[in-house]
Amino acid sequence: MGVRGWAAAGTGAAAGAVLGWAGRRGEPLVDLDPVWVGSGARAAIQRRYEAPTLRRLGGGLDGGAALEIGCGRGVGARLAVEAFGAGTVVAVDVHPDTVQRAAAAVDGLPAGVVSFSVGDATRLDLPDASVDGVFDYHTLHHVGRWRVAVAEVARVLRPGGRLYFSELTRRATNSLPLVVLTAHPRQDRFDTAELVAELGRHGLDVGDRLVEHAGGAWVLGAAVRRRG
């Protein structure tokens, strides 16, 4: 085994040890995820790369109704209007303080176009087939029962509607840096194929509307709600 092989083996052993420690403790050394989510760098990635890529993969909404699961600092909700052409946006998050802060991100938009509320992606307070687009910017991998959240997204999407997603797979969430520095769930995480398959089981077809980065650690795509 060469130097690279030993290094890889050592990294794998270290990651396994830390994963075991995190599993026993149930917490990382420190959770920097809220800092990252609220940072200007995260917002810049949404504006300059994620939104344009998702628009290219899934098209616009032409005045339709949109939902964002996990509103973060509110950038995604604003982009749903400005980059995708949504006529109305409902953005939900499980953290009340996040919802309160996010409202500042839509200053300058017409009143009533975007609304924020406390909500759970596994129990969406919306009627069946009521939205044309759902936005997921790095939210599903935070949800313990992510399959239930997928089912809820499928339920609220109209036939022909789209789920726009930018997600981290378990290759990222269970990597050594994220285990040590973030509080993501570690069990029952998905890879790209598993995410796409679960979407398909709920009538959300990805097809070739998919882009992967970092060896499949980061995936962006658009899934269309099946008709009929």
N, C-alpha and C positions, 0 to 999 in steps of 0.2 A: 504493500500500500504506500503510495507516494505521500508527499507533504500535504497535498490538497485532500487526499483521502483521509489522512489522520485528522486534519482540521475539520473536515465535514463530520467525521465520526465523533470528535470531541464536541462540536457544536450540537450534534444530535443528542449526545449524552447529557450535555448541560441543559438543553431545552427540555428533555425528558425529566430531569431532576427538578427543574423549576416548575414544570407543569404539575408534577406530583406535589410539590410544595404548595402551589397555588390551589390545587384541588383540596388539599387538607385544610388550608387556611380559609379558602373561599374568597380570597382577595389578593390583589397585586401588591407590590411594594408601595406603589403610589398610583393614583388614577389621574393621568394627564388628559384623558379624553375630553372632559369638559373644556379644558383650556384650548385644545385643538379645534373643537367644534365652534368655539366662539372667536377664533382667530381670523385676522385679515387674510392670512395665507389660505385658509380653508375656503373662505368666501371667493377668493380669486380663482381657485381651482374650479369651483362651481360655475362661475361666470365665464371663464376663459376656455375651459375644456369640457367639463361635464355637460353643461346645458347645450353647447353647440353640437357635441357628439350625439347626445340623446335626440336632439331635434333632427339631425341628419338620419338617425336610425329609425325614428318613429314618426317624423312629420310634426306638424303643428296641430293646434286644437280649434282654430277658427271660431273663437267666441264661445266654445263649449265650457262646461263646468268641470272643475278640477279639484282633486283632493291631494294634499300632501300628508304623508304619514311621517311623523318626526320632523317638526318644523325648524329645529335648531335655532339659529339666530334670525330666521325669517327670509334669508336670501332665496331659498328655493321657491317660496310662495311668490315673491316678487318676479323671479325669472319665469314662473308659470304664465304670468301676464305678459311680461315684456319680451320674452324670447319665444314663447310657445303660442301666444295669442289667446290664452284662456279668458273667458268673459267673467267668470267668478272662480274664486279659490277658497276652499275650506282647508285650513291647516291645523292638524292636531298633534299634540305631544303629551306624554304622560307626566311631564314635570311642569307644575304651575308656574314656577319662576321663569322657565324657558319661554312659555307662552307669553308671559307678561313682557319679557324683553324683546321678543320677536316682533311685536307690533310696531316698533320704531322703524323696522326695515322697510315698511311699505308707506312711509310718509311720502306724500306727493301723488300717490295713486288716488283715483276717484273713490269717494266714500262708499263703502259697502261692497267693493269689488273683492277684497280679501278679508276673511275673518279667521281669527285664531281661537282655539278652544282646547281645554284639557280633554284628552281622549286616548283610548287604547286601541292600537292597531288590531288587536284580537277581538275587539268588540266595538266595531264602528257604528256610531249613532247616525246612520244614513239609510235611506230606503234602498231596496234592491234596484239594480240597473239605473242609478241616479246620476252617475258622473261619466264624463267622456275621457278623462285622463287621471291617472294616479301617479304621483311622483314619490319615489323612494331614493333619497340620497343617504345611503349608509345607515339605514334604519333596521332592515330585517335582521341583520346579523347581531343586533342588540336585543332582539326579541327572543325570549326563551322558547315560546311556542310559535316559532316562525311559520310552521305549516298552517296553523290556524289563521295567522295573519294573511297568508297567501289566499286562503279560502275566502276571507273577508274582502280582500281586494277584488277577487273575481266576482263576488256577490254584488258589490256596489257598481262595478263597471258595466256600462251598456254594451251590447253586442257591437263589435267594431271599435270599442274604446281601447285605450292603450295604457299599459303599465310601463312607465319609464323608470329604469332602475340603475343605480350605480352602487355596487356592493363589494364588500370584502368577504372572501371565502375563508374557510378554515385554514388555508395555507397562510393567510395573514393573521387571523385572530388567534391562532394557536402557535404563532411564531414566538420565539424567545423575547424579542423586544416588546411585543404587545401583551404577552403574559405578565411581564414584569411591570409594565407602565400603564396598563389600561384594565378596566373592570368588565370586559366583554364576557358573556357566557362562553363556556368552553365545550360543553357537552352538546352532542347532536347538532353540530355545525355542518354547513353544506359546502361542497365544491361546486364548480360551475355546472357540471353535468347533472348533479342532484337538484340544484336550484331550477334548472331548465325543465327537468323531468317533473318536478313538483308543480311548477307553473302549468305545464301541459296537462297534468291530471285535473286541473281546475279550469280547463278551457282557455288557457292563456298561452298562445303560441309564439315562440321566439323566432324560429326559423334561422335565417342568416343575419338577423338584426342584433348582432352581438360583437363586442370587442373585448379582448382580454389583455391584461398587462401583468408584468412581473410574474410570469410563469403561471398565470391563473389565480394570483392572489387578489387581483382587482378586476372586476368584470362590469361592463356597462352594456345595457341592452334595452330593447323595447319589445314587449309582448302584447299581442293583439287579442282581445277577447273574442273567442270563437262565436260565430253566429249559429243559431239553431241548436 
